[in-house]
Amino acid sequence: GLKRVVKKEHADGSVTQSQFDAVGRLRTQTDAAGRTTEYSPDVVTGLITRITTPDGRASAFYYNHHSQLTSATGPDGLEIRREYDELGRLIQETAPDGDITRYRYDNPHSDLPCATEDATGSRKTMTWSRYGQLLSFTDCSGYVTRYDHDRFGQMTAVHREEGLSQYRAYDSRGQLIAVKDTQGHETRYEYNAAGDLTTVIAPDGSRNGTQYDAWGKAICTTQGGLTRSMEYDAAGRVIRLTSENGSHT
């Protein structure tokens, strides 16, 4: 059968439940307080066409034959509208207040816009790499921000017009390990074997750390020299919290 999570128990002991139809589409979600949100999918596409909150307020969603959202109406009756070109790219979005944002493209083979124009006529431009990475962004005042990426697509630098730059370094697992500014101020990050962030070392050398148990739950945090610890029961719920001043809850 379909694999669907129908019940989720959180660390604090609260439970949320979900119900699905015969083909695996979400129909309801009930939170820990017993409040239920209902979802109405289209019988053909499965796209959500209506969401009804526990207080009975509903939002409606409409799509074109390409399954792209064309309009959405909130419980307050306010509507957003979207238009697309023949290639399926977003070209115009109308906000609830009537303001229109237009999207421009200079490459017929790309769905990434080269410019946007808002209701006031202000224009912002973007350039992209052939891999879809943002290379530069020019705001409506002409201020340019440039971005560098490594061969894995990770952002390695942000360059601003004032000559201010920020540089980022990653380890072999793709985890951020250092951020350095133009003045040489560096913040470093350390991780355990499971990939959990364990230490943040500020430019002044101060350290904030987190220790984890075998299940990946934080059991001790240290910030500014002050330590807070947590204990859990067998179900993973916090049963004891020791604050920085030694008090227990």
Backbone bond lengths (Angstrom), bond angles and torsions (degrees), N, CA, C in turn:
res aa  C-N    CA-C-N  psi(-1)  N-CA   C-N-CA  omega(-1)  CA-C   N-CA-C  phi
1 G - - - 1.445 - - 1.512 110.85 -
2 L 1.329 115.96 178.41 1.449 121.54 179.47 1.518 110.27 -72.52
3 K 1.337 115.66 139.25 1.453 120.67 178.78 1.524 108.74 -91.74
4 R 1.308 117.54 108.40 1.452 122.50 -179.02 1.520 109.13 -134.12
5 V 1.346 116.41 136.32 1.458 120.74 175.13 1.520 107.49 -78.11
6 V 1.324 117.20 116.35 1.463 121.33 -177.73 1.522 112.10 -105.73
7 K 1.324 117.30 -14.55 1.456 120.89 179.69 1.518 108.75 -147.65
8 K 1.328 116.40 130.97 1.456 121.07 179.86 1.514 109.29 -130.11
9 E 1.328 116.29 122.37 1.457 121.56 178.88 1.517 108.61 -102.90
10 H 1.319 116.72 124.76 1.453 122.61 -176.48 1.526 110.89 -89.94
11 A 1.334 114.46 169.53 1.466 120.09 -175.84 1.525 112.61 -60.81
12 D 1.333 116.95 -28.73 1.466 119.51 -179.27 1.526 112.96 -85.31
13 G 1.335 116.56 4.62 1.451 120.52 178.59 1.511 114.71 92.84
14 S 1.329 117.64 -9.49 1.459 120.45 179.10 1.525 110.42 -73.52
15 V 1.328 115.37 156.30 1.463 120.86 -175.20 1.525 109.76 -129.57
16 T 1.327 116.33 136.08 1.457 121.68 170.43 1.523 108.01 -117.70
17 Q 1.323 115.61 143.97 1.458 120.72 -177.33 1.523 110.57 -126.80
18 S 1.330 115.98 146.14 1.460 122.29 178.54 1.519 109.29 -128.16
19 Q 1.320 115.45 146.03 1.461 121.37 175.36 1.524 109.24 -122.76
20 F 1.329 115.92 140.73 1.460 122.08 -178.24 1.523 109.47 -124.32
21 D 1.338 115.79 157.39 1.456 118.87 176.23 1.526 110.15 -84.82
22 A 1.318 116.61 -173.79 1.463 121.20 -172.71 1.521 113.56 -64.64
23 V 1.340 117.01 -22.42 1.469 119.31 -179.66 1.526 111.79 -105.27
24 G 1.329 116.78 13.28 1.453 120.53 172.45 1.507 116.20 89.19
25 R 1.333 117.62 15.30 1.459 120.14 179.20 1.526 110.16 -89.78
26 L 1.323 115.70 135.86 1.461 120.85 -179.41 1.521 110.27 -63.77
27 R 1.340 116.02 130.91 1.462 121.12 178.68 1.517 112.48 -115.41
28 T 1.334 118.54 -40.48 1.461 120.38 179.12 1.524 110.62 -144.11
29 Q 1.323 115.46 153.06 1.462 123.16 170.75 1.519 107.77 -133.94
30 T 1.324 115.55 130.46 1.460 121.29 -179.40 1.517 108.88 -118.62
31 D 1.349 116.32 124.84 1.456 119.82 -177.33 1.524 111.01 -84.21
32 A 1.341 115.11 -177.85 1.464 120.60 -174.99 1.521 112.71 -63.63
33 A 1.339 116.58 -23.14 1.465 120.22 179.92 1.523 112.38 -88.99
34 G 1.337 116.80 3.06 1.455 119.92 179.24 1.512 114.21 85.56
35 R 1.328 117.73 9.84 1.462 121.40 -179.69 1.526 109.45 -86.59
36 T 1.315 116.84 130.97 1.463 121.86 -173.54 1.525 111.90 -111.43
37 T 1.318 115.21 132.07 1.459 122.84 172.74 1.525 108.05 -107.45
38 E 1.328 116.55 132.17 1.459 121.55 -176.87 1.528 110.79 -105.66
39 Y 1.334 116.08 142.07 1.460 122.94 179.65 1.524 108.93 -121.97
40 S 1.323 116.45 131.72 1.464 121.10 -179.94 1.524 109.20 -115.43
41 P 1.330 118.51 106.50 1.460 121.11 179.24 1.526 111.70 -88.55
42 D 1.330 115.57 154.13 1.456 120.67 172.74 1.524 108.72 -66.66
43 V 1.324 117.39 138.30 1.463 120.07 -174.47 1.524 112.27 -67.99
44 V 1.331 117.77 -23.09 1.465 120.87 -178.08 1.520 111.60 -95.99
45 T 1.334 116.64 -52.71 1.468 120.48 -174.11 1.522 113.44 -87.79
46 G 1.326 116.73 -24.87 1.456 120.19 -175.72 1.511 113.18 82.53
47 L 1.334 117.73 -3.29 1.459 120.89 179.04 1.525 110.33 -69.01
48 I 1.319 115.89 142.53 1.463 120.64 -179.65 1.525 109.81 -69.87
49 T 1.315 117.21 123.74 1.459 121.77 179.32 1.527 112.95 -106.41
50 R 1.325 116.70 -15.40 1.464 119.67 -178.41 1.524 109.33 -157.11
51 I 1.321 115.81 136.02 1.456 122.50 174.00 1.522 107.77 -124.65
52 T 1.319 115.89 125.26 1.460 121.02 -179.85 1.519 108.90 -115.60
53 T 1.324 116.67 120.38 1.455 122.10 -177.50 1.526 110.41 -79.99
54 P 1.336 117.50 168.04 1.472 120.15 -177.33 1.522 114.53 -56.41
55 D 1.331 117.64 -26.86 1.464 119.72 179.89 1.525 112.88 -86.89
56 G 1.344 116.76 7.13 1.456 120.74 176.15 1.511 114.92 88.53
57 R 1.316 117.52 0.28 1.459 121.09 179.61 1.525 109.23 -80.83
58 A 1.332 115.78 136.98 1.463 119.75 -172.95 1.524 112.09 -121.52
59 S 1.334 114.79 147.36 1.457 123.22 171.57 1.523 107.72 -118.58
60 A 1.339 116.53 140.67 1.461 120.99 -177.85 1.523 110.21 -118.45
61 F 1.334 115.90 145.76 1.457 122.34 -177.10 1.526 109.61 -130.69
62 Y 1.345 115.62 137.71 1.461 121.08 -178.04 1.530 109.32 -127.66
63 Y 1.330 115.48 146.58 1.460 121.28 -173.45 1.528 110.32 -133.33
64 N 1.349 115.33 158.36 1.459 119.32 172.47 1.527 109.77 -89.66
65 H 1.335 116.74 -175.80 1.462 119.42 -175.85 1.523 112.65 -73.81
66 H 1.346 116.28 -3.45 1.465 120.36 173.54 1.532 111.19 -99.47
67 S 1.324 116.53 11.25 1.468 123.39 179.81 1.523 112.41 65.62
68 Q 1.327 116.74 26.79 1.466 121.18 176.36 1.524 109.18 -96.98
69 L 1.314 115.95 139.00 1.461 120.72 -179.56 1.527 109.99 -65.78
70 T 1.325 117.10 125.23 1.459 121.41 178.46 1.522 112.48 -107.07
71 S 1.323 117.30 -26.92 1.463 119.41 175.44 1.520 109.68 -160.91
72 A 1.313 114.04 153.77 1.462 121.19 177.37 1.518 107.80 -142.45
73 T 1.320 115.55 132.24 1.457 121.12 -179.62 1.521 109.04 -118.61
74 G 1.327 116.01 124.30 1.450 121.29 -178.06 1.513 112.57 -82.79
75 P 1.323 117.37 175.21 1.471 121.58 179.50 1.522 113.00 -58.91
76 D 1.328 116.14 -25.88 1.458 120.60 -179.74 1.520 112.79 -85.02
77 G 1.338 116.79 0.54 1.456 120.84 179.20 1.513 114.33 87.27
78 L 1.320 117.45 -5.58 1.458 120.74 179.33 1.522 109.90 -75.17
79 E 1.329 115.95 142.96 1.458 120.88 -171.95 1.522 111.69 -126.10
80 I 1.327 115.84 141.59 1.458 121.10 166.73 1.526 107.18 -111.40
81 R 1.335 116.04 146.57 1.461 120.78 -179.62 1.528 109.85 -130.05
82 R 1.327 115.61 146.18 1.454 121.24 178.81 1.523 110.25 -130.94
83 E 1.335 114.63 143.97 1.459 120.81 176.30 1.525 108.95 -125.52
84 Y 1.333 115.33 150.24 1.462 121.46 -176.18 1.524 109.83 -129.57
85 D 1.338 115.89 155.81 1.461 118.96 175.77 1.523 110.35 -87.32
86 E 1.338 116.02 -176.36 1.466 120.05 -176.18 1.518 112.53 -67.92
87 L 1.352 116.69 -14.46 1.458 120.79 177.21 1.528 111.91 -94.23
88 G 1.325 116.09 2.88 1.458 120.36 178.11 1.511 114.43 84.25
89 R 1.338 116.78 15.20 1.465 119.95 -178.49 1.525 110.38 -93.95
90 L 1.321 115.84 141.72 1.461 120.81 178.05 1.523 109.28 -65.17
91 I 1.330 117.18 125.14 1.459 120.34 179.85 1.527 112.51 -118.78
92 Q 1.314 117.74 -18.25 1.460 119.17 -179.40 1.519 110.45 -156.11
93 E 1.331 114.73 138.70 1.460 120.73 176.92 1.518 108.43 -132.77
94 T 1.321 115.97 129.02 1.458 121.42 -179.73 1.522 108.98 -109.45
95 A 1.319 116.06 121.56 1.460 122.15 -178.27 1.528 109.92 -78.11
96 P 1.331 117.41 165.79 1.470 120.18 179.36 1.524 113.50 -56.21
97 D 1.337 117.39 -30.00 1.464 119.57 -179.65 1.522 112.81 -84.84
98 G 1.332 116.84 2.97 1.455 121.05 178.33 1.511 114.81 94.12
99 D 1.322 117.37 -9.06 1.461 120.12 178.76 1.526 110.16 -66.05
100 I 1.325 115.62 137.80 1.460 121.48 -176.40 1.523 110.48 -111.91
101 T 1.319 116.01 133.07 1.460 122.67 171.53 1.522 107.78 -113.74
102 R 1.345 115.62 129.57 1.459 120.59 -179.62 1.523 110.02 -110.92
103 Y 1.319 115.74 146.01 1.461 122.72 -178.61 1.524 109.17 -116.57
104 R 1.344 116.03 131.61 1.461 121.80 -178.60 1.525 109.81 -112.97
105 Y 1.336 115.29 149.00 1.464 121.28 -179.57 1.525 108.83 -132.45
106 D 1.326 116.64 139.80 1.461 120.11 177.35 1.522 112.46 -113.64
107 N 1.330 116.47 1.37 1.456 121.36 -179.52 1.529 108.56 -129.38
108 P 1.333 117.33 114.81 1.469 119.22 -177.70 1.520 113.69 -66.27
109 H 1.328 116.45 -12.57 1.459 120.20 -177.98 1.530 112.66 -102.35
110 S 1.330 116.51 7.02 1.464 120.17 -177.58 1.517 110.28 -123.84
111 D 1.340 115.97 142.09 1.461 120.19 174.91 1.521 111.26 -99.72
112 L 1.340 116.81 14.69 1.460 122.05 177.86 1.527 108.99 -97.81
113 P 1.331 118.39 124.49 1.466 120.41 -176.13 1.523 112.00 -71.88
114 C 1.324 115.65 146.88 1.462 120.41 174.74 1.517 110.91 -93.14
115 A 1.347 117.42 -15.38 1.459 120.42 -179.75 1.519 110.22 -161.14
116 T 1.334 114.48 154.58 1.459 121.32 171.37 1.517 108.26 -130.24
117 E 1.326 116.16 148.09 1.458 121.97 177.13 1.523 108.21 -129.77
118 D 1.340 116.21 129.72 1.458 118.60 -179.19 1.517 111.11 -95.51
119 A 1.316 116.08 -173.71 1.459 121.17 -174.19 1.522 112.90 -64.38
120 T 1.326 117.32 -23.75 1.464 120.61 -179.66 1.516 112.23 -87.24
121 G 1.333 117.10 -4.35 1.456 120.86 -177.18 1.511 113.38 91.42
122 S 1.330 116.88 -1.01 1.463 120.28 178.97 1.527 109.21 -67.01
123 R 1.324 115.44 138.21 1.461 121.22 -174.53 1.530 110.48 -119.19
124 K 1.311 115.76 135.11 1.459 122.68 174.37 1.522 107.43 -122.73
125 T 1.333 116.30 139.33 1.458 119.51 -177.63 1.523 110.61 -122.38
126 M 1.330 114.82 152.10 1.457 122.28 -179.71 1.521 109.56 -136.19
127 T 1.318 116.19 146.89 1.458 120.89 169.10 1.519 107.91 -122.31
128 W 1.335 115.34 149.87 1.456 121.49 -173.38 1.519 110.23 -131.57
129 S 1.314 115.51 153.22 1.456 119.84 172.70 1.524 108.80 -79.84
130 R 1.308 116.42 170.32 1.465 119.22 179.02 1.524 111.88 -68.27
131 Y 1.340 116.03 -11.40 1.458 120.55 178.08 1.528 112.33 -97.92
132 G 1.336 116.76 6.24 1.451 120.28 178.05 1.513 114.66 84.62
133 Q 1.331 117.40 17.90 1.464 120.87 178.90 1.528 109.71 -93.48
134 L 1.320 116.22 137.26 1.458 120.70 178.95 1.524 109.94 -68.57
135 L 1.344 116.61 123.40 1.461 121.57 -179.70 1.520 112.21 -101.08
136 S 1.326 116.94 -35.69 1.460 119.40 179.05 1.518 109.95 -153.97
137 F 1.328 114.23 151.59 1.457 121.22 177.41 1.515 107.79 -136.17
138 T 1.329 116.70 125.55 1.456 122.00 178.65 1.516 108.46 -115.19
139 D 1.333 116.77 120.11 1.460 118.79 -177.41 1.520 110.68 -81.94
140 C 1.327 116.40 -178.33 1.460 120.62 -173.45 1.522 113.32 -66.43
141 S 1.328 118.27 -17.04 1.462 121.29 177.82 1.519 112.31 -93.50
142 G 1.333 117.22 0.31 1.453 121.45 179.89 1.512 114.38 90.48
143 Y 1.314 117.02 5.57 1.462 121.93 179.89 1.524 108.92 -75.08
144 V 1.338 116.27 126.32 1.462 121.44 -173.83 1.528 110.81 -108.19
145 T 1.318 115.84 132.49 1.460 122.91 171.62 1.524 107.51 -119.49
146 R 1.342 116.59 131.40 1.462 121.37 -178.99 1.529 110.34 -113.05
147 Y 1.317 115.85 151.78 1.461 122.09 -176.11 1.524 110.29 -130.52
148 D 1.341 115.64 137.82 1.462 121.89 174.45 1.523 109.04 -111.53
149 H 1.327 115.78 149.69 1.470 121.78 178.95 1.520 109.78 -135.14
150 D 1.323 116.31 153.51 1.462 119.44 174.65 1.530 109.46 -90.29
151 R 1.312 116.04 -177.32 1.463 119.47 -175.10 1.525 112.97 -69.79
152 F 1.327 116.50 -10.17 1.458 120.13 177.00 1.529 112.12 -95.31
153 G 1.328 116.34 0.71 1.453 120.42 179.90 1.508 114.46 88.09
154 Q 1.325 117.32 3.39 1.461 120.58 -179.33 1.532 109.99 -81.42
155 M 1.329 116.10 137.29 1.457 119.89 179.08 1.526 110.00 -69.98
156 T 1.324 116.43 123.63 1.461 120.98 -177.22 1.521 113.47 -107.89
157 A 1.330 118.01 -19.02 1.460 119.19 -179.45 1.521 110.51 -157.56
158 V 1.339 114.52 148.04 1.459 122.65 173.21 1.520 106.71 -126.26
159 H 1.337 117.21 122.92 1.462 121.98 -176.91 1.523 109.72 -115.16
160 R 1.333 116.27 126.03 1.449 121.16 178.82 1.528 109.83 -109.67
161 E 1.334 115.89 162.99 1.458 120.40 -171.24 1.521 113.47 -63.62
162 E 1.324 118.15 -30.46 1.463 119.74 -177.29 1.519 112.44 -71.44
163 G 1.313 117.02 3.20 1.455 120.34 -175.75 1.506 112.15 87.61
164 L 1.330 116.24 7.20 1.459 120.87 178.76 1.523 109.43 -88.58
165 S 1.296 115.71 129.35 1.460 120.93 -179.80 1.520 110.16 -131.76
166 Q 1.308 114.94 155.40 1.460 121.56 174.00 1.522 107.47 -128.83
167 Y 1.339 115.48 132.80 1.460 120.72 -176.38 1.527 109.43 -116.55
168 R 1.331 115.98 141.42 1.455 121.40 -178.01 1.522 109.82 -125.62
169 A 1.331 115.50 139.86 1.464 121.07 178.18 1.521 109.31 -123.88
170 Y 1.332 115.27 148.74 1.462 121.58 -176.92 1.522 109.78 -129.84
171 D 1.324 116.26 155.48 1.459 119.47 174.74 1.527 109.71 -89.79
172 S 1.317 116.51 -175.80 1.464 121.08 -175.95 1.525 112.97 -66.67
173 R 1.332 116.79 -15.49 1.470 120.93 178.84 1.525 111.84 -94.69
174 G 1.332 116.81 2.70 1.449 120.70 -179.98 1.509 114.19 82.36
175 Q 1.327 117.03 13.52 1.464 120.95 179.82 1.529 110.03 -88.02
176 L 1.313 115.91 136.06 1.457 120.86 177.98 1.520 109.73 -65.48
177 I 1.341 117.28 123.50 1.462 119.70 -178.11 1.526 113.16 -116.82
178 A 1.334 118.39 -14.67 1.459 118.97 179.89 1.521 110.60 -159.87
179 V 1.332 114.99 143.72 1.459 122.83 172.75 1.521 106.83 -131.09
180 K 1.343 116.37 124.30 1.465 120.43 -176.63 1.524 109.07 -128.67
181 D 1.348 116.74 139.78 1.453 119.81 177.35 1.523 110.67 -98.43
182 T 1.329 116.29 -178.52 1.459 121.37 -175.77 1.518 111.92 -63.52
183 Q 1.321 117.68 -30.00 1.460 121.57 179.78 1.524 112.68 -79.92
184 G 1.307 117.19 -2.23 1.459 120.47 179.15 1.510 114.26 90.58
185 H 1.333 117.48 3.52 1.464 120.59 177.30 1.527 108.82 -71.63
186 E 1.318 115.94 124.67 1.459 120.06 -173.10 1.522 111.71 -124.70
187 T 1.321 115.25 133.81 1.460 122.24 170.98 1.519 107.64 -109.61
188 R 1.331 116.75 130.49 1.467 120.75 -176.86 1.529 110.94 -115.79
189 Y 1.320 114.78 153.16 1.460 121.70 -176.42 1.526 109.44 -129.76
190 E 1.331 115.94 136.31 1.463 120.97 179.10 1.526 109.56 -124.14
191 Y 1.338 115.56 149.94 1.464 121.69 -175.33 1.523 110.10 -132.41
192 N 1.314 116.08 158.06 1.461 119.30 172.63 1.528 109.40 -90.17
193 A 1.325 116.56 -178.75 1.464 120.51 -176.09 1.522 112.55 -63.44
194 A 1.334 116.63 -24.12 1.464 120.50 -179.83 1.519 112.46 -83.63
195 G 1.336 116.95 -5.07 1.451 120.66 -179.62 1.508 114.54 90.76
196 D 1.336 117.57 7.65 1.461 120.80 177.52 1.524 109.99 -78.96
197 L 1.323 116.64 138.50 1.461 120.84 176.59 1.523 109.32 -69.64
198 T 1.328 117.10 120.23 1.463 120.98 -176.24 1.522 113.50 -107.31
199 T 1.327 117.07 -30.75 1.462 119.36 -175.43 1.519 110.95 -145.26
200 V 1.335 115.65 137.13 1.463 122.39 170.54 1.518 106.68 -119.39
201 I 1.329 116.40 119.89 1.461 121.82 -177.88 1.522 108.12 -108.26
202 A 1.319 116.66 114.06 1.457 122.44 -177.42 1.524 110.73 -74.90
203 P 1.335 118.00 165.30 1.466 120.81 179.35 1.524 113.72 -56.33
204 D 1.339 117.89 -28.90 1.464 120.20 179.87 1.522 112.63 -84.35
205 G 1.334 116.83 2.72 1.460 120.86 178.34 1.509 114.81 92.42
206 S 1.330 117.57 -7.78 1.467 119.53 178.85 1.522 109.66 -68.36
207 R 1.330 114.94 148.42 1.460 120.55 -173.95 1.524 111.10 -123.14
208 N 1.312 115.91 134.14 1.461 122.71 169.55 1.518 106.88 -116.37
209 G 1.338 116.61 131.03 1.454 118.55 -173.82 1.511 113.82 -135.20
210 T 1.318 114.57 160.63 1.459 122.44 177.11 1.521 109.07 -137.08
211 Q 1.325 116.26 133.57 1.464 121.33 174.26 1.525 108.98 -109.11
212 Y 1.332 115.84 147.54 1.458 121.24 -175.75 1.526 110.43 -125.60
213 D 1.331 115.03 155.48 1.459 118.48 173.93 1.531 109.36 -88.82
214 A 1.329 116.48 -175.17 1.467 120.45 -175.88 1.518 112.75 -66.01
215 W 1.335 117.50 -16.53 1.460 121.28 -179.43 1.528 112.04 -99.63
216 G 1.317 117.00 7.34 1.449 120.73 176.90 1.506 115.33 83.15
217 K 1.334 117.70 13.29 1.461 120.75 178.13 1.524 109.75 -91.77
218 A 1.316 115.42 138.04 1.458 120.03 179.16 1.521 109.78 -67.76
219 I 1.329 116.89 127.24 1.465 120.42 179.64 1.521 111.85 -113.82
220 C 1.326 116.72 -12.89 1.460 119.31 -179.03 1.524 109.03 -159.18
221 T 1.323 116.73 130.64 1.459 121.29 175.55 1.520 109.14 -126.85
222 T 1.316 115.52 141.76 1.459 121.27 179.21 1.519 108.87 -127.48
223 Q 1.333 116.52 123.59 1.457 122.25 178.52 1.518 108.64 -137.16
224 G 1.319 115.50 126.68 1.454 119.76 179.96 1.510 113.32 59.58
225 G 1.324 116.79 30.16 1.453 120.89 -179.72 1.508 114.36 82.84
226 L 1.325 117.61 -2.95 1.459 122.23 179.61 1.522 109.58 -102.16
227 T 1.328 116.23 137.75 1.462 121.19 -173.58 1.524 111.58 -116.18
228 R 1.319 115.31 137.52 1.462 122.72 174.43 1.523 107.65 -124.78
229 S 1.331 117.06 136.52 1.465 120.27 -178.80 1.522 110.78 -125.73
230 M 1.332 115.18 153.33 1.455 122.28 -178.66 1.525 109.80 -129.99
231 E 1.329 115.95 144.30 1.458 121.81 173.20 1.523 108.71 -123.82
232 Y 1.338 115.77 147.09 1.461 121.13 -175.07 1.526 110.57 -124.41
233 D 1.335 115.50 155.82 1.459 118.82 172.65 1.528 109.18 -90.97
234 A 1.336 116.67 -175.56 1.464 120.76 -175.84 1.520 112.45 -63.89
235 A 1.338 117.12 -22.73 1.464 120.95 179.84 1.521 112.28 -88.84
236 G 1.343 116.61 2.12 1.452 120.19 179.21 1.504 114.72 84.22
237 R 1.328 117.56 15.22 1.457 121.25 179.69 1.524 110.51 -92.78
238 V 1.326 115.80 142.40 1.462 119.95 178.30 1.524 108.83 -68.64
239 I 1.320 116.56 123.08 1.468 120.25 179.61 1.525 111.82 -114.25
240 R 1.319 116.81 -13.44 1.459 119.63 179.83 1.524 109.13 -153.27
241 L 1.320 115.26 128.93 1.460 121.24 178.51 1.516 108.33 -126.05
242 T 1.309 115.32 120.76 1.460 120.81 178.28 1.518 107.99 -104.94
243 S 1.325 116.51 116.17 1.459 120.93 -175.58 1.515 111.59 -81.52
244 E 1.323 115.05 179.74 1.458 121.49 -175.87 1.524 112.92 -61.40
245 N 1.328 117.09 -29.47 1.465 120.04 -178.76 1.524 113.01 -92.30
246 G 1.349 116.60 6.22 1.453 120.59 177.37 1.504 115.33 90.80
247 S 1.335 117.15 -2.42 1.461 119.32 178.93 1.525 110.02 -75.30
248 H 1.340 115.69 154.29 1.461 121.28 -176.83 1.521 110.55 -116.05
249 T 1.324 114.72 145.71 1.464 120.40 173.30 1.519 108.46 -134.48
